[in-house]
Structures are given as structure tokens and as C-alpha cells.
Amino acid sequence: MYKPGAFAIILGAFIAIFLLMPLLAVIPVSFTPARFLSMPNGNWSLRHYETLVNDPAWWQAAWLSIRIAVLSSFIATALSLAFALGIWMFRPVFASVLIGFVLAPMVAPPVVSAITLYFFLTSLSKLNDWIGYDTVLGVALAHAVMIAPYAVVLVLVSLSQVDRRIDLAARGFGAGIGTRIFRVILPNIRFGVMTAAFLAFVLSWEEIGVTLFITSVNAVTLPRMMWMGLRDNIDPAIAAISVLLIVLVMAVILSKTVISALRKKTAA
């Protein structure tokens, strides 16, 4: 087994620190006592963290982002799984064309997608009040459109690693489509589906480009709240919420690393 030398380790650590410096710079800014973004000049304060705790607008925005991310990731994963299974099982003649059409939001400029979704949701708003422009369901639907291509890619990659002969064997024994999907195929790609759902959740959670076009005052997500703070008054509370998000992400990564190490140790 190849083991990196001291130079490779030092170089890797230097590159990692260089990439993390912009994130680390946010930490001292979040403790500034000033009302604007600045480094603390000898005095450290928790006033901006207290703002996050005491201001219900931040909690409401975070809770709304969670609800939208869960709903949009569920929609995107379900549609992506259905599409990928159809492509894999039936192999239509125009499969490449269909895949290219589904992946179009991934390569199209975000502004184009945002404008298209804006007109689509405003049209829906004329028909009903519960799904359309500046509504929770409308934002979730728009996010699902934007994140579905990434889920499709992950599910298709997982399906490409499945031996097609097990599906043919199940079919030969008389298993129906439902049995083949839920008893044969899905158990073999469950980790790929879970990864697709997690990635869809993360992409919806941090989505801001399209959200700015399709929301106003009712559906204010956490990224939009942070954008408003930067645009209007440069609120240092943004640095505080950024630090909390960094800590949350690091906790998830460390937990995953520990769980993986325990599984390998148990398997050994």
C-alpha cells in the first residue's frame, strides 16, 4: 500500500489550510462588538450570537429552509429515482436525449432558470394561493427542478454498478415490476439513493440564486435572510450564523468519519 511521504503530507496540509482560510476568517468577525463587519479590536462580544437566539426571524428562516429542503429533496429524489429506473430497466431508444433534457437545469445559466421559474410560479399564483410565487410549496417545487439533475446523476451511477442479470433472473422467475424494483433493485442502490437525497437536501438548503427571483416577503429562507443582511446593513449576525453552519457541517463530517471507522473495525 502506498503511503505519502512527509513532503506530500505537508503540501496537502498547506493546501487544506489555504482553502479553509476564508472560512476561518469568519470566526473572529462573528465575535466583533461593532454593528458592522469588522475584526474585534481587543474586545470580543457574543452580542451577535445573542441576536440569533433572541431574534425569531432567524429561527423562522432556518425552520422554513429545513421544511423546503426536506420537501424539495423528497420530490427531487422520488422523480429522479423513477426516471433513472425507467431508463435502466426499459432502455428507451431516445435515452440519451431524455437524460440530456433532464440534466438541462444543471448546465443552463442560473439566471435563465430563475427567470423561467419566476414566470411559471407567477402563472400558478393566478390559479391558486397555495403553490406559486412566494409560497413554501412554490419554492420547494422550484428547488426540486434545480436539484433533480444532481440526484439523477447519482442514481444513474448507482444503477450502472448493478448487475443487470439479477433483474433478468427475477423477471425470469415471474417477478412483477414492483417486486423487481422494491425487492431486487432498490436494496442494491439504497446507499446511492440516500446520497442523492442528502445532496439534494444540501443543495436546496443553500440555494439562493433562484430563491431571490421567486420569493418576496412570505417565504424568506435562511440564505435569503443572510442575503438581505448583507445587502441592507451588513449585519454581523451573518458571520455568527455562518460559524454555526460551519460547526454543524464539521460535526456531520466527523460523525460520518467515526461511524465509517467503527464499521470497518467491526467488519475486520
Secondary structure, 3 states (H helix, E strand, C coil): CCCCCHHHHHHHHHHHHHHHHHHHHHHHHCCCCCCCCCCCCCCCCCHHHHHHHHCHHHHHHHHHHHHHHHHHHHHHHHHHHHHHHHHHHHCCCCHHHHHHHHCHHHHCCHHHHHHHHHHHHHHHHCCCCCCCCCCHHHHHHHHHHHHHHHHHHHHHHHHHCCCHHHHHHHHHCCCCHHHHHHHHHHHHHHHHHHHHHHHHHHHHHHCCHHHHHHCCCCCCCHHHHHHHHHHHCCCCHHHHHHHHHHHHHHHHHHHHHHHHHHHHHHHC
